[in-house]
Amino acid sequence: MWESIAGLILRNRILILSMIVLVTVFMGFHGRNVKETYKFGGILPEDDSTYIEYSKFLETFGEDGNVLVIGAQGEEIFELENYAAWYQMGLDIKDLDGVDSIFSIAHLFDLRKDEVNERFFLEKINESVPTTQEEVDLTRARIDNLPFYDDLLYNDSTHAVLMMVFVNAEKFNSEARGDVMDRLFDITAVFSQNNMELRYSGLPHIRTYTAKQVKSELGKFVALAALVTAIILYLFFHSFRVVVFCLLVVGIGVIWSLGTIELMDYRLSSLSGLIPPLIIVIGIPNCVFLLNKYHKEYETHGNRIKALVRVISKIGNATFLTNVTTALGFATFIFTESDLLRQFGVVASLNIIGIFLLSLFIIPIVFSYLPEPKTRHLKHLQRRWLDTVVSTLVFWVEKRRKAVYVVTVIVLGLGVYGVTIMRTTGNIVDDLPSGDRIIQDLRFFEANFNGVMPFEVLVDTGRKGQATKDKNLKRVEEFQEVLSEYPEFSKSLSIVDAVKFAKQAFYNGQASKFSLIRGSEKGFISPYLSSGSGSEGVTGLFMDSTKQVSRISAQMADIGTDRMEEIVNDLKPKIAEIFPKDKYSVTLTGTSIVFLKGTRYLVKNLMISLALAILVIGLIMYFLFGSVRMVLISLLPNLIPLLCTAALMGYAGVPIKPSTILVFSIAFGISVDDTIHFLAKYRQELGIKGRDMKTAVIHAVKETGVSMIYTSIVLFFGFSIFISSKFGGSQAIGILASFTLLVAMLSNLVVLPSLLLSFEKLMMLRTFREPLFELLDEETDIDLDALEIRRGD
């Protein structure tokens, strides 16, 4: 079959190249419009209880993560010049298209009493820019007399101040976000230059920054991957044309991957942004295997066309299977219920098959037009250092198998222990380096205001109008006191604070009256709280329209999923004590909770997808070789590197999180490629050498060792480019994947052949006698005349 495919490719060179050009132009046209994702989440499935609860919260109270915070520190904020500039900066920000409102010490409202109409109304504390220091001092004194705002916008002990900018959810979930943020920074830059240094945080800012970094790093990774692979290819082959056409193959692959993302209406995320450089590091080994076989065949008989046909018919066959297994490894993500993982799985698997087809078409076709290889181009086949490495591997397989097993057992033992000390965690910004300005600013807000990550509690009383009943208000107040005991939470706000604010307003602003309304006070305060009163502007923030569900809002530090889970588990019995389950339904939600559940869900799904990948590839091995023993023997060398990587994470303290767990799926899919190449050659040698297993194994090591070493070096340095990333997840992929692939190479070239030789007697000869699938064609002569390849076609 593959000889027919070879003939088809070489007979239709112009047609195939023309089709590739047309598809590339089409993909490039669409790929140039690929957009970044600005939305938070996308991990939890829509039928997940946490997602459903969060969606209901959004429907009732609106987006919780659309607050950008701007901070400064210093008591001089209450000096006239600085305070006036802070006030003006807020007004300028409020005028931006995409900003709904602002909240700061210069833009506060006081609740006042209208005795004539028996109602409350909201009054601006600052009607205009203050012009004298006395105005600022009076404003400060008035704010200090309003407990509702205590520790909310100004920290008396550290003199830190913040401004909350409430942004439009629709605008900030689109590409327009970047323009709004740029104009906002232009405004704040004036204050920074003339007054005080500013700090920025909040999910809108973090998401905008992350999206920009993803897009900028995509170009950097593609450029670095191309540079690194070009250098390595030239060092291997000493041929500029090899470098150029290999880069042409992966360059087209990158264009196709970006086009796929856009055509499927996906967005560029921190995960999908890894696909283009992955296509490069996965596609280059395809080219290396094809070129290595081409040079080896040409050196043997000196016939270029015969060599190219054999490249397609033999290496093309095995490369097809290796790419299919790699694609299937990524395709397992499609079966998760996470949109983020599904999109990654779809695009990655499709484009891995695409890069295989590109390498299979372009390399043979282009080299059929190019001059025949010169002697210097074939020197890499007789490299002494490479011969020495391969000879050493053969020596260990042939003479030192016991030592191999001892080392393997020791490594496995250390690996198992390392796995036991692994930990699972995740932070919203833990992929950024500790010295990044985003992290530094976030720590500023955590130190002064206990964080900026939204945390929400919904209390459903079960009946309409019950949220404002005395007993329920007291229970909410008690729960807020519980929350205040945790240093991870900022000051919380609820309907209780709104009611206290209203009572203080009734008593003409007396701070001592900031408390819940007592029974004797209800008669004369209740008319002011009736429908249509100005107090609804405050109370409406904390209740639904039916007054059945009340909301307790707080901000919290980015403490990581471990500590977050501890707090949630610690709160549950306290919640049950304050709000009996038979009378109340309490929901913990908000971005912080969604992230916690999403991280746990994502890690679980990645583990399932990895297990599914192992199962699927095991079935493929059985389909290819028809032997359970061969499946077990072939999978073991691929599980060893995964165990070693997990152990390395345990010893180094690298936690399991969405970005690091991805390494296992990537590495396993690529590692299996080496196994298939080795076993394919092994079966071919087994037939040629008269079923002498020892000779077949040794020849397989010698034959595939060179290409495996080449591709492992390419992959090692290819994945190493991710170490240059600003994101910890990408750095982890660079370090861990490089390590895993080196271990996989040794495992496939030492442990696998050692196992085959040790179990020689147990491995029945009929194992390979009737394969279920024709993995490699026999070594037959090729009818070159039948190809009818013309120079001018």
N, C-alpha and C positions, 0 to 999 in steps of 0.2 A: 504493500500500500504506500509506504513512504517513498519508494523509488518512483512511483507514479506521481506523487506530490512533487518530488524533486524535478521530474520532467516537466510538470505543469508550470512550476515556478520559473524555470529557466527558459521555457518556450514563450512565456508571456511577460517578459521583463518590462517592456515599455508600458503595457496595459496596467500591470500591477503598480509600477512607480507612479503612473498618472493618477490612479485611484488614490494612492497614498497622499499625493500632493493635494488633490481635491478635498479629501477628508480633513487633511491638516489645515487647509485654508478655512474650511467650514468651522472646525473646532477652534481655530485661532480667533475667528471673527466673534464667536460666542464667548470664548474664554477671557477675552479682554474686558468683558463686562462683569466678571465674577465679583460678587459683593461680600463684604464681611458680615458676620452675624453680630447683632448688638443685643440680642435677647439673652436674658439670664435663664438657665435651666435647660429644658429639652431632654432631661435624663429620665425622669419618672414617666411611666405610661399614663395615659389619660384615665384609666380605670383604677389607678392606685388610690387608696383611701386618703393618703397625705395630699396627693395632687387634687383630689376632689374637694377636700376641705379647704385647701388654699384657693382653689377656683371660686368656691362659695364666698370666701372672705373677700376676694377681689371684686366679686359682683356686688357685695354689700357695702364695702368701705373704700374700694378703689385700690390702686397699686400701692404696695408698701415699700417697694425698693426704689422709688423714684425721687429720692431726696439726695441732693448733692450738698455736702457741707464744706464751708469755708471757715478756717480758723486762724486766730492770731493769739499772741500771748504778750501780756504787759499791761500794767495798770494805766499806762498812758493812753489806752483806748478811750478813757473818759476825759482826755484833754480835748479842748474844743476843736482843734484842727483835725485830729484823728477821728473823733466822733462824727464830725460833720462829713468827712470824707467817707466814713463807713456808711453813713446814712445815704449819701449820694450814690455810692457804689451799689447799694441795694436797689435804689430806684432805677439805675441804668440796667441792672441785671433783670429786674422785673419787666422792663420794656422789651426784652428779647423775645422774638417769636420762638416758642418752645418752652418758655418759663411761665408757670401758672401763678406762683406766688412766692413770697419770701418771708422769713421769720427770723428776726434778730433783735438784739437789745435796742436797736434804733427804729424798729418797725413793729412795735408791740401794740396790743389793744388792752384797754382796761374796760371792765364791765361796770356800767353805771346804772343808777336807779332813776327812773322817771316817775316821781310820786303822783303827778297829775293823771297819767294814763295807766299807772300801776303796771309798769313793764320795765324790763332791763334793756339797755342798748349798749352797743360796742363803741368805744371812743378811742381814736388814735392817741397814743401817748405823745408822739411827735407829729404835729400837723405839717411841719416844714423843716427845712434845714436849720438847726440851731445857730444863732449868730453870736451868742455870748456864753462864757464859761458858766455863768449863773444858771442859764437854761439847762445846760448839760448836768450840772450838779442837782438841780431840781428833778430832772428826769431820772437820774440815778437813784435819788432818794425815793421817788415814786415806785420804781421797779423793785427796790429793796423791800418795799412795803407790800409787795404782792407775792405771797408764798407759792402761788401757782407756778411762777417762773423760776423758783429756787433751783439752782444747779442744772437748769435746763439749757440756758444759753450763755451763762457766765459762771465761772468757777472762782469763788471769792478767795480761796486759799492759794491757787496757782495763777490767778488773774488771766486765765485763758477764756477766750470768747469765741463763739461760733455763729455763723449765719447758715440757716437752712434754706436751700433753694429747691422748691418743689417744681419738678420739670414735667412736661407733657409726655405721658407714656407712649402715645402713638408716634410722636416726633422723635423720641429718644430710642425707639425700637427700629428706626430706619437709618438710612445713610445720611439723612439730614442732621443727625446728631453731631457729626464731626464739625459742621459749619457753626452750629450753635455753641459748641464748646470752644471753638477757636475765638468766636466773638466775645464769649464770656471771659476767656483768659486775657483778651485785649483790654477789657474793662478792669479786671482785677490787677493787671500789671501796673496800671497807673497808681493804684493804692500801694502796691508793694514797693514801687520806686520812691514814692513821696512820703509814705507813712510807716507801715509796719510789714514785716515778712508774713506771708500768708501760707497756710497749709490747706490741702484739698483732699477730700475723701468722699465716701459714699459710693453706692453701687453704680450710678450713672458714670461717675468719673473712672472707676475701676474698669468697667466694661468698655468704655471708650478707649482707654489706654491699652487694654489687652487686645482689642480689635486692631488698633493701629500697629501694635507690636507684631501680631500674627502676620499681617500683610507685609510689613517691612522685613520680617525674618524669612518669609517665603522666598523673596528674591535673594536674600543673603544665602540661604541654604542651597538653593538651586545653583547659584554661582560657585559656592564652595564645593558642592558635590561635583560639579563639572570640572573645576580646577583640580581637585584631589584625584579624581578618577583619570583625568587626562595625564597627569604626571605619572601615576602608577602604570597606566597603559603604555606610555612611552618607555618607561624603564623596563617593562616586560618585553615589548615587541620591537623597540627601536624603529618605529615607523610612524611618521606623522599622519599618513593616510589612515592607518588603523585608528589612531586617536580621533581624527576628524570624523570618520564614519561611525565610530562607536558613539561619539557625542551627538552625531546627527540622529541616531536611533533613539537615544534617551531624550534628546531635545524634543523630538516629535511626540514622544510618550508624555512628556510634561505638558505640552500643548493640548494633547488629547485629554489628559486628566482634568485640566482646568475647564476645558470645554464640556466635559461630562458633568462637572459640578454645576455649571451654569445651565446646561440643557435640562437637568433634572430639578432645576429651581431650588438647589441647595445653597447654603451660604458657607463662606470660608470661616471655619472655626479653628480653635487651637488643635483640634484633632484632624480635621480634613486638610489643614494647612501642612500636615506632615506627608500627605500623599505624593505631591510632585517630587520632593527629594527622595522619597522611598522608591518611586518609579526609577530614578536614576541608579540608586544602589542595588536595586533588584534587576534592572535591565542590563547593566554592565556585565554581570556574570554570564548572562545568556550569550552576549557577544564574545566573551572570553572563551567559553566552551566551544562555540562554533569556530572561532579563529584558530584555537589551539588544534582542533581536529583537522581543520583545513591545512594548516602548516605541516602537521604530522603526516597526513595523507600525501601531500605534495612532496615531502621529503622522501617518502617511501617509493613512489613511482613516477614523480615528475609530470603527471598529467593533471592540469588545472581543473578541467571540466569534470573529470572523474572524481577528483578530490572534492569539488563542490557538491556533486551529487551524493557522495558518501557522507558529507557533512549534514545534508538535509535528511537523508534516509536513516542515519544512525544517531547522530547527536540531536537532530531535530526531533526525533522520536522521544528520546529520553528527556530532552528539555521541555517538550510538550507536557510530559507527565509531571515533571518537577514544578512547572508553572501552574499546572492545574491543582496540584496539592497545595501550593502556596496560596493560590486564589481561594481554594476551599477553606483554608485556615482563616482567611480574612472574611470569607462569606458567612462563616458561622455567626458573625456579629449581626447578620440580617435577621436571625431568629430571636434576637433579644427584643424586648418591648421598649427599648430606648431609641428615640428618633436620632439622637446624636450618634449612637453606635451603628444603627441601621444604615444611616447615610454613609458613614465611614466604610462599612462593610461592602455596600453596593459599589461605591466608586473605586475602592481599592481593588476588589476582586475583578471587576470589569477591565480595569486598566492594566492589571497584571497579565491578563490574557492578551490585551492589546499590545503590550510591550513585547510579549513573546512573538506575536505575529509580525510585528515590525522588525524584530531582530532576524526572524526566520526568512523574511522577504528581502530586506535591504542588504544584509551582509552578503549572502550568496550572489544576489543580482549585481551589486556594486562591484564585488571582487571578480565577477565574471567579465566585466569590462576593463578592469585595471590590469596593468602588466603583471606577469607572474612574479611571485615572491623571489627576492634575491637572497643570496646566501646569508647576509647579515640579518635578514628578517627571520631566519630559521635558527639563529644561534641560541635563542632562548630555550630551544628544545634540549640543548646539551649543556645547560648551565651546571657547573660543578657543585655550587652550593645547594642547588635544587636536588641534584642527584644524591648528594650527601644526606640531605634531609630525608628523602624518600628511602634511601638505603638504611638509614637509622630506623625509620618506621618499620620497614620490612624485618630488620633484625629483631626488634622488640616483639613483633607479631610471631616470628618464626622461632626465636630462641628464648624469649623472656616472657612467655605468657603468664607464668605464675606471678612474676613481679607486676605485670600489668593488672592482674586480678587483685593482688594485695593493695596496690595503689588505689585501684577503683573502689575497693571495699572501704579503705580509709577515707577516701573522698566522700563516699556515700554516707559514712558514719558522721563525718564532720558536717556534711550537708543536712542530714536529718536533724542534728542538734541546732544548726543555724536556722532551720525552718521554725523550730519551736520557740525561738526568741524573736521572731518577726512580729511586727505590730501593724495594725491598720489604723490609719488616720487620714485626715484631710482638712485643709483650711481653704477658705475662699480665695486667699491670695498666696497660698503656700508655694506656688510654682514660681513666684518672683524671688529674686535674691534679697537677702536681709538688708543689703545696703541700698536697695532701690528706693527712690523717693516716694513711691506709692506706699511701701512698707513703713518708711520713717514717718510719713504723715499719718498713716493709720494708727501707728503706735502713739503718736501725739494725742489723737482723739480718744484712744483707749485710756491713756494715762490721766487725761483731764476730764473726760465725760463718759468713761467706761465703754466706749465703742460706738460704732455707727451701723452695725448690722441689725436689721429689723427683727424683732421678736414680738409676736402677737398672741394674746390669749382671748378666746371667745367664750363667754359664759351664756349658755342658753337656759333661761329660767323655765321654759316649757309652756308659758302662757303669755299672751300679749299684755303689755303694760306693766309687767312685773319687774322690769329691770330697775325701776326707780323706787321700788318698795324699800322701806327702812331696813328690813332684815337682809335683803339682797345687797344693799349698799354697804352694810356693815361687813358682810362676807367678802365683798370685793376689796374693801379697805384692809381687812385682815390678810387677804392674799397679797396685796401690794406690800404689806409689811414683811411678808415672807420673802418676796422678791428682793426687797431692799437688803436682806441679809447676805445676798450673793454679790461679791465684788465684781462679778462679770457683767452685771446688769446696770444700766443707767437708771436714772429716776423714771419710774413708770407713771403714766397718766391714764385716767379712766373717767367714767361718769361721776365717780366719787369726787375727783378734783374739780370737775365742772360744777357740781352741786355746792362744794365748799366755796368756790369762787363766787357763786351766785349769793351765798349767804353773806360773804364779806362785802359784796357790793350793796346788799340790802342795808347793812350797817355802815354805809358810807365809807367803805374801804378800811375798816379797822382790821389790822392783821390778826389780832387775837380772835376774831370771829371766823377765821378760816377753819371751819370744822363742819361736820354733818349737821343737818337741821334736826333739832330736837322736836319732840311731839308738841310742846307748848308753842313752838315758833311756826308751826305749819300753817296755822290759821291766817297769819298776816303775811307770810312769805309766798305761800302757794299761788295767790293770784298773779304774782310776778313771774311764776314759772309756767303759767298756762300757755296753751297754744297761741302762737303769734307773737310771743314775747321775744325780745332780743337775745335771751339766754339760749335759744335754740341754736344760735350760731356757734355756741360752745358745746352744748350737750349733744348736738347732732353728730359731732365727730366721734362720739363714743357709744352710740346706740344705733340699732337699725330703725327703720321707719315705724315698726310696730311696737317698739320699746320692749321687745322680748329678749333680744340678744344684746349684751353689752360687751364692750371691747376694752381690753387692757393693753396698752402699747408701751413698749420699751425698746431701747437699743442695747446691743450687747457687743462684747469684744469678739474678735475672730479667734476663738479659743481652740478650734480643732474639733473634729467629730468625737474623739474619745471623751474629752471633758464635757462636750455638749450632751453626749448620751448620759454621762454620769449625772449631770444637772437635771435632765428630763426625768430620769429614773428616780432621782431624789425628790423631785417635785410631785410626782404622781400620788404617793400616799398622802402628802400634805394637801393636795387638791381634793382627794377623796374625803379627807376629814373636814375640810372647810365647805365643800360643795358635795353633799351626799349624792351618790350616783342615781338614786331613785327619784331625785327631784331636779337635778341639774345635769346638763351635758356640757363638759368643758373640753375645748379643743385648743391644743398648742399648735400654732402655725406661724406664718411669716417666712421670709427668705431664709433665715437661719435654720429653721426646722426642715424646710424643703431641701436645703443643701445637705443637711445631715442625712436625711432619708435617701436623697439622690446619690450621695457618695456610697452609702451602704449598698444600695441597689445596683449601682454601676459595678462595684467590685464583685458582687455576687454574680452578676451577669457575665462579666469578663471571665470569671472562673468557670462558669458553665460553658461559655463559648470555647474556652481552652480545652475543657474535657470533651466537648463535642468535636473539636478539631482533631484531637487524638483518636477518638472513636472513628470518625470519618476516614482519616488517613490510614488507620489500622484496617478498615474494610477495603480501602483501595489496595493496600499491600496484599491482602488476602486475594483480592480479585486478580492481581498481577501474578502472584506466585502460587496460589492455591494451597498454601501451607500455613497452619496455625503456628507451628514452630518458627517459621520464617517471620511471621508477623511479630511474635514476641521478641525474637532476636533483633529484628530491625528497629523496633520501637525503643528498646532499652537504651541504645546509644543516644537517642534523641531526648530521653527523659533525664539522663544524667546531667546535661548542661542546664536544663531547667531547674533541677534540684540545686546545682552549684550556684546558679544565679540567685535563687531564693535564699540560699545560705549566705551568700555575699551580702544581700540586703539585710539579713538578720544581724550579721556580725558588724556591719557598717552602720547599723541604725537607720537604714533607709526604709521608710514605712511603705506598706502596701496602700496604694491609693490609685485612683483612676489612671493617672499618667504613668505610674511605674508598672502596674499589672499588665499594661498593653505590651510591654517588652516580651513577655512570655509567648503571647500569640504570634508576634512578629518573628521572634527567634525560632520558635518551633516550626513555623511554616517554611522558613528558609533552611533550617537545619535538615529537615526531611529531604530537601533537594539533594544534599550530599549522599544521603543513604540510597536514594533511588539511582543516582549516577553510579555509585559503587556496585550495588546489586545488579544493575543492568549489565555492567561490564563483567561482573562475576559470572552471571549466567551465560553470557556470550563466550567467555573463556572456558567455562565448564563444558560447553559443547565442542569447542575447538580442541581442547586438550584431552579429549577422550574421558571426560568426567573424572579427572584427577582433581579432587577438591583443593588439595594443598597448592598445587601449581596454579589452579584457577584463582585462588585467593591472592597469592603473591603477585601474579600478573595484574590482577584487578587493582591492587594497591599501587603498583608501579604506573599503571596506565592512568588511573583517575587521580592519583596523588598530586600530580603536577597541576591539573586544572583546579582541584580542590584548594590547593595552597594558593594558587593565583586568585581564585574567587574569594577565598577567606581573607586574603590581604586586602583586596578591593573593598569587600564588605566591612572589614575592620576600620579602615580609614574612611570609608563612606559614611558609616554610622557615627564615626568620631566627630564629624562636622557638627552634630547636634550638641556637642559639648559647648560650642560657642554661643548657644542660645541664652537668652535672659530668663527663659522659663525653666524651672526646676524639672518639670516633667520631660521636656525635650532633652535636657542634660542627662537625665536618668536613662532615657532611651539610648543616647549616645554611648554612655559608659557601660551600661548593663548589656545592651545588645552586642556591642563589640566583644565584651568578655564572653558572653554566651556562645557567640559564633566561633571563637577560637577554641573553646572547650568542645563544641560540637564537631569541629574539624578533627581534633585529636581523637574524639570518641568514635567518629566514623572511620578513621584511618588506622586506629589501633585496637579499640575495644571490639568493634564490629567484626573485623577479620579474625581477631583472636577467638571470639565466640564461635564463628563459623568453623574454625579449625578444631577447636576443643570439642564441638558437638558433631564432628564429622561423621561419626558412626551412627549418631541418632538421626542425623539429617538424611532421610531416605532419598535415594537417587531419583526416585520417581517424582520428587518434589518439583523438579524443573523439567520433567520429561514432557508433560503436556500442559504448558502454561495456559491459563484462561484468557490471556491477552498477549498478542505478539509484541513483546517489549522491544526486541531488537531483531532486525533482519539478519539472516545468515551472511557470512562474508562471501559474497558472490561477485562475479565480474559484472560490469555494467556495460550495456550496449550503448556506446557513445553515439553511434551513427543514428540510433533511433531518436535521439534528442533533437536532431536537426536544428541546432542553435546557430544562428547566422550572426555575423559580426555587426551587421547593420540593423538588426531588428530593434 
